[in-house]
Amino acid sequence: MDPYMSQTPSAVMPCSPSGGQQPAISSFPPAMAYVPMQQWQQTYDLGLGFSRGTIFPELDLPFMMGRCQ
């Protein structure tokens, strides 16, 4: 085990050479989500929705493999 790590409190880890402290990652929630309300509009028929992976045309977005441009 690293001797420095054994001397550092488990709740905080140094975040800068000047000695500033920052809360440990375990003190943060696992995720934060924003989900806007969706307006109910026209839907695909079930066969088309099944093949497209959604019955909502607004969510039927093209898959762009690779990096953002």
N, C-alpha and C positions, 0 to 999 in steps of 0.2 A: 504494500500500500504506500502511496505517496505521502511522505511526512507532512507536506504542506496541507494536503487535503484533510489529514487527521486533526489539524489544528484549526481548521476553518469551521465555524458553526454551520450546522446543516441547514438552517433557515435562510442564510444569506451567502452569497458568493461575491468576491470582488469583481467589479465591472470595469475598472479603469486603473491605470498605473498610479493615479493620485490617491487611491484607497477608497473611492466611492463605493457604496454598497447598493445592491439591488436585490429584491426579493427572489427567492428560489423559484424555479419554474413550476414546482409543485403547488405553489400558492395561487396560481392562476387557474381559471376554469378551463376545461379541455377545448372548448370552442365557443364562438359567439356567432349566431346566425341572424341574418335579416331575410325574412320571407314576406314580401309584399302580398297583400290580398289580391287574388286573381279574380277578374271579372268573368263570370260564366258567359261564354259566347258559343258560337257554332262548334260542334265537335265532328271528328271523323266518324264514319261508320265503323263498327267494331272490327271488321276484317282489315280495313286500311289502317286503323289505329294499332292493331296487333302487329302488322308488318312494319309500321313506322316507329313503334315503341312508345307511342303516346296517342291519346284520342284528342289532344288539344293542339290545333294548328299553330298557336302562338309558341308552343314549346318544341315544335318540330324544326329544330335548327340543324344546319349542315355540320357534319363532323369534318374539321379541318386538321388533318394529321400533320404534325410538324410544328415549327415555331410560329409565334405570332409575327405578323408582318406589319 
